[in-house]
């Protein structure tokens, strides 16, 4: 019997997957516990509509990420910090500070977890920072750390 899983089931399959289960397993376990529904034409069309809607949403998110990457390419983010005589910064510039400055200077909200800085920036000058915007889309942001 073909069924559409409504939840992830270990050893059986993932949510929204169409599987071929034995009649007894489907009727006595999956269907009564509402873990699956029968794969009839009505349920299959609902599943296809759901998949189409999810794909459309992903396409929109990807397009927005590509636009954001283009905007980031043209930005030079200036961050003022306290520094010593030799150009060393007290503390360091972290992804959180980069995110906050982007929001205050350019009204762009980017989660600090998406900003890739291996270790805090500890010197004055400009650096390039990668920003993971979406699966496979990485924006490059120029950050200039100045003494202030």
N, C-alpha and C positions, 0 to 999 in steps of 0.2 A: 504494500500500500504506500502510495506517495503522500508525504506530508511536508508541510512548511513549518520549520521550527520557529517558535516564538521567543526562544531564549537559548543561550549557549548551554550545551549539554556535553560534559566531558566524555570523550570517547564516541560521541555520536555526530556532533556537528555544531556549527555556529548559527547564531540568530539569522533569520531570513534565508536560510539555506533550504533547498528542496532535497529531501533524502528519500530513499526507498527503504522503509522499515517493514519488518514482518507484521502481518495483520494483528497478531496477538499483542505484540509490544506496543503498536500504535493504539489499538482499542482499549487495552487494559492499563497502560501506563502513561503514554504521551497525551492522548486526548483528554482523559478524565482530570489530569493534573494541569491542564491548559498549558502544556509545554509545546504543543503543536496543534495545527489545524489541518484538515484534509486538503490536499492540493487539487481542488476542483477549479473550474474555469473562473468563478467569481473571486476566489481567494488568490488565484494566480494573477488576475488582472490588478487586484489591489497591491500585490507584491511588486508587479512591474511598475505601477504608478509611483509607489514609494521609492523604488530604485531610481526612476527618472527624476523625481523631485530631489533626491539626495545628490545625484550627478549634477543637476542644474545648480544646486547650492554650492557644490565644490567648484564648479566652473566660475561662479561669481567670486568666490573667495580667492581663487587663483588669479583672476583678472585684477582684483583689488590689490593683491600682493605685488603683481607686476607693475602696477601704477605707482605703488608706494616705493618700489625699488628705483624707479625712474626719478621720483622726487628726491629720494635720499642721495642719489648720485650727484645732484646739483647743490647739496647743502654743505656748508662749512660751519660746523658747530663750534662756537668759541666758549670755552669753559674757563672762568677766572678762578685761580687758586692761590694760596699763600705758598711762597717758595723761598728757599734759602739763596745765598749768594751764588752758589755754583749751579743753579738751575734745578736743584732737587726739590721735589714737592714734599710738603709735610703730609704724610698719609698717602693718598693716591686717588686717582680718578677711577671709580668703579662703574659697572653697568647701570647701577641705580642712579648715579649722578648724571650719566649720559642720558638716561631715559627722562629724568626730571627736567634737564635743560632742553631737550627736544620738545617737551610739552610746553615749557614756558616760553621758549623763543620762537618755535614754529607751529605750535598747536598740533603736534603730531604725537599720538599716543602709541608707544611701542613698549611692550612688556620687557622688563629688565632681563628676564630669562632668555629672551630671543637675541640679546646683544652678546656677541662672542668676544670676550676679553679674557685671555688666558690668565693673566694676573693684572692687578690694577696698574694704570699708567702712572709712572713715578717721575717722568721727566717733562720739562717744558718742550713745546714744539708740536708739530702736527703728526698725527697717526691715522691710519686707516683701520676702521673697525667693521667686521662683518656682522650683518643683522639677518638672522634666519626669519624670513617672512612667511614662507609656506614650504611645503615639501618640494625640494628641488629649486627653490627661488631664494637666492641670497643677495641682499642689498649691501652696497658698500657705502659707509658713512665716513666722511673726513672729520676728524676731531682735532681742533687746535687748542692746546692747553697753554694759557697765557697767565703771567703773573699779575695779580691784582690785589 
